[in-house]
Amino acid sequence: MAKLITLKRAAEEIKRLQEYISLVESYEADTIDMLLIKEYAKTNSLKEAVSILNTRGYTHTIDGEPIDQQYAVSVIKGKTTDELHKILKSGYLLKTRKNRNRG
């Protein structure tokens, strides 16, 4: 059963989601890292984002090495460069908290 919310809360959630959609759609990806950030925002899956960029022929080294999961994680967890990256890093860290806290 769906959780009921107030009209005010629903309106706030709609506004937040519209702002996120606008941010992702208007995001200009000028680098491989920014392309990775945009694809991750669209898919919410690092594996899928990496696959998409590799399929398009992008590499992350001069030698032409394909983008891998480890590189993608380092980009997302790295120093944030813009608002979208900040949002995604925060979400990724929340999503992976249980796995990171296992010793």
N, C-alpha and C positions, 0 to 999 in steps of 0.2 A: 504494500500500500504506500502511496506517495505521501511524503511528509507535507503537512499543510504549513503555509507561511502567510504572513500578512501581505496585504496589497503593497504597502510601503517597501517591505523587504523584497518583494518580487520586482518592483520597479527599479530598486537599487541593483538587483542582480542582472536585470536586463541591460541597464546602463553599463555595468561593469563588463558584461560579455560583449556588448557592442563596441566598447572602447578597445577591448582585446582584439576583436575581429578587425577593426580598423587599423590597429597597430601592426598586426601580422600582414594584412593585405598591402599596406603602404610601406612595409619594411624594404629598404633598398639594400640588397646584398652585394657588396662590392668585392668581397674576399671569400675564400673557401670557408673560413670560419663563420662568416656571416651567412653564407648559403646553408651551412650545416645548422646554424641556429634557426633559420627560417623553416627549413624542412622539419626540424624537430618540433617547432611550434605548430606546424600543420599536421604532423602525424602523432606526436607525443610518444614516439618510439625511436630511440637512437639507432637500433638495428635497421629499421626501415629507412631512416634518414641517410644512414651510411650506404645502404643498398641503392637508394635513388641517386646519390651523388656518384657512386662508382659506376652505375649503369650509364650515367651521362658522361663518363670519362674523366671526372675530376680526380686529381691526385693531391697529396699534401706535401710532397717533397719534389725537389728538382729532378731526382732520379725516376720519378713517375710511380712511386709506391702508391698503391691504392689506399684510400682512407679506411682505417680500421676502427673497431669499437673503442680501443684504448685511446686513440687520438680524439675521437668524438667526446668521450667522457672528459678528457683533459680540457677540451674547448668549453664544454658546458660548465665544468667546475672551476674554470679559470677566472681571472679578473674580469668583471663585467664591463662591457664597453658601451652599453646602451640600455634603455628601459626594457626592451623585449628580452635581452640576455639576462637581465636582473630577475625578471619574472620567472623565466625558465630555469635558471640556476636554483632559485628558491624552491620551486616545485620539484625539481629533480632531487635536491637534497632531502626534502620531505618524503618523497617517494622511495628513496633508497636508504632511509635512516635505519630501519631494522637490520638490513644486511651490513651496513657499515659498523653498527654497534656490536655485532657478533665478533667475538674475539677469537 
